[in-house]
Amino acid sequence: MTKTLVLYFSATNTTKKMAEMVAKQLNAYIAEIHPEQPYTSADLDWHDEQARTTIEQHQHGQKVAIKDDLPDISLYQNIVIGHPIWWGIPPRLISSTIDHLDLNGKNLATFATSGGSGYGRSQSYVERSIKENGYDVKVNKGSVLNNARQASSWVASLDLQ
């Protein structure tokens, strides 16, 4: 069995497509992260200050519940998490996902899809979530991936086992 698992959250299928590309290149198993309460198109309207995602993303420390349907990660050495970038950082359910995973002794890599943000703030957000959980995990440098060339280059840069 493959030693790598790609987990992803995708509200609009953009990140899903990139996660599938990354999983194929890594010969990895792939699974989706599901919010406990699915997002509607109104929830995703970033122009609306009262939209669910706008409110969630602007509340520091906010956690968004996820469904308890993640695969058993004890079978994998490498965990890759893909997500969109909302308001400069991952959706709040990514920290909830990290809370649910025992990442001790794992290699972690994260990537995002974004129309304009870089990965710096997202990398800090992920590293802060890992530190809050006290995990002993090797964290690879994340990246924004929006096409096959970027995905191939990033996958080639990873230090996975």
C-alpha positions as CSV (number, residue, x, y, z in Angstrom):
1,M,0.0,0.0,0.0
2,T,1.1,3.6,-0.6
3,K,2.7,5.4,2.3
4,T,1.2,8.7,1.4
5,L,-2.3,10.1,2.0
6,V,-3.6,13.3,0.4
7,L,-6.4,14.9,2.4
8,Y,-8.2,17.9,0.9
9,F,-11.0,20.3,1.4
10,S,-12.6,21.8,-1.6
11,A,-15.7,24.0,-1.6
12,T,-15.8,24.6,-5.4
13,N,-13.8,21.6,-6.8
14,T,-10.8,23.7,-7.6
15,T,-8.7,22.2,-4.8
16,K,-10.1,18.8,-5.5
17,K,-8.7,18.8,-9.0
18,M,-5.3,19.9,-7.7
19,A,-5.4,17.2,-5.0
20,E,-6.2,14.6,-7.5
21,M,-3.2,15.7,-9.6
22,V,-0.9,15.7,-6.5
23,A,-2.2,12.3,-5.4
24,K,-1.6,10.8,-8.9
25,Q,2.0,12.1,-8.9
26,L,2.7,10.7,-5.5
27,N,0.9,7.4,-6.1
28,A,-1.1,8.3,-3.0
29,Y,-4.5,7.5,-1.5
30,I,-6.8,10.5,-1.5
31,A,-9.7,11.4,0.8
32,E,-11.9,14.5,1.2
33,I,-12.3,16.5,4.4
34,H,-16.0,17.2,5.0
35,P,-17.3,20.1,7.1
36,E,-20.0,18.9,9.6
37,Q,-22.3,21.5,8.1
38,P,-21.7,21.8,4.3
39,Y,-21.1,25.2,2.8
40,T,-23.8,26.7,0.6
41,S,-23.1,29.2,-2.2
42,A,-24.4,31.9,0.1
43,D,-21.9,30.8,2.8
44,L,-19.1,31.2,0.3
45,D,-20.0,34.7,-0.9
46,W,-16.9,36.6,0.2
47,H,-18.5,39.9,-0.8
48,D,-21.1,39.5,2.0
49,E,-19.8,40.5,5.4
50,Q,-22.5,38.4,7.0
51,A,-21.6,35.2,5.0
52,R,-20.6,32.2,7.1
53,T,-17.1,32.0,5.7
54,T,-16.5,35.7,6.2
55,I,-17.5,35.5,9.9
56,E,-15.5,32.2,10.5
57,Q,-12.3,33.5,8.9
58,H,-12.3,36.7,10.9
59,Q,-12.7,35.1,14.3
60,H,-9.3,34.2,15.7
61,G,-9.2,30.8,17.2
62,Q,-12.4,29.8,15.5
63,K,-12.8,26.1,14.9
64,V,-15.1,24.6,12.3
65,A,-16.4,21.1,13.0
66,I,-15.6,18.4,10.5
67,K,-17.3,15.1,9.9
68,D,-15.6,12.2,11.7
69,D,-14.9,10.3,8.5
70,L,-11.2,10.8,8.0
71,P,-9.2,7.7,7.1
72,D,-6.9,6.0,9.7
73,I,-3.7,7.8,9.2
74,S,-1.6,5.2,11.1
75,L,-1.3,3.4,7.8
76,Y,0.6,6.3,6.2
77,Q,4.0,8.0,6.8
78,N,3.3,11.0,4.7
79,I,0.3,13.2,5.0
80,V,-0.5,15.9,2.4
81,I,-3.3,18.4,3.1
82,G,-4.8,20.6,0.3
83,H,-7.1,23.5,0.9
84,P,-8.2,26.8,-0.7
85,I,-7.0,30.1,0.8
86,W,-9.8,32.2,2.3
87,W,-8.9,35.7,3.5
88,G,-5.2,34.9,3.3
89,I,-5.3,31.7,5.4
90,P,-6.7,28.1,5.2
91,P,-10.4,27.7,6.0
92,R,-10.8,27.3,9.8
93,L,-11.7,23.6,9.4
94,I,-8.1,22.8,8.4
95,S,-7.0,23.5,12.0
96,S,-9.9,21.3,13.2
97,T,-8.6,18.6,10.8
98,I,-5.1,18.9,12.3
99,D,-6.6,18.6,15.8
100,H,-8.2,15.2,14.7
101,L,-5.0,13.7,13.3
102,D,-2.2,12.1,15.3
103,L,0.6,13.6,13.2
104,N,3.4,12.5,15.6
105,G,6.3,11.0,13.6
106,K,4.7,11.8,10.2
107,N,5.9,13.9,7.3
108,L,3.4,16.7,6.5
109,A,3.1,18.8,3.4
110,T,0.4,21.3,2.7
111,F,-0.7,23.1,-0.5
112,A,-3.4,25.5,-1.5
113,T,-5.2,26.9,-4.4
114,S,-5.7,30.6,-4.6
115,G,-6.5,33.3,-7.1
116,G,-4.1,35.8,-5.5
117,S,-2.6,34.9,-2.1
118,G,0.9,33.4,-1.5
119,Y,1.4,30.6,0.9
120,G,3.4,32.4,3.7
121,R,0.4,33.1,6.0
122,S,-1.0,29.7,5.4
123,Q,2.3,28.0,6.3
124,S,2.4,30.0,9.5
125,Y,-1.2,29.0,10.3
126,V,-0.6,25.3,9.7
127,E,2.6,25.4,11.8
128,R,0.8,27.2,14.6
129,S,-1.9,24.5,14.6
130,I,0.7,21.8,14.8
131,K,2.5,23.5,17.7
132,E,-0.8,23.9,19.6
133,N,-1.3,20.2,19.4
134,G,2.3,19.5,20.4
135,Y,3.0,17.2,17.4
136,D,6.5,16.0,16.6
137,V,6.1,16.2,12.8
138,K,8.3,17.1,9.9
139,V,6.7,20.0,8.0
140,N,7.6,20.5,4.3
141,K,7.3,23.9,2.8
142,G,3.8,24.4,1.4
143,S,2.9,26.1,-1.8
144,V,0.1,27.6,-3.8
145,L,-0.7,25.3,-6.8
146,N,-2.8,26.4,-9.6
147,N,-1.6,24.3,-12.6
148,A,0.1,21.0,-13.4
149,R,3.5,22.6,-13.8
150,Q,3.4,24.1,-10.3
151,A,2.1,20.8,-8.9
152,S,4.9,18.8,-10.5
153,S,7.6,21.2,-9.3
154,W,6.2,21.3,-5.7
155,V,5.9,17.5,-5.5
156,A,9.5,17.1,-6.7
157,S,10.6,19.5,-3.9
158,L,9.0,17.4,-1.1
159,D,11.1,15.5,1.3
160,L,8.8,12.5,2.0
161,Q,9.6,8.9,2.9
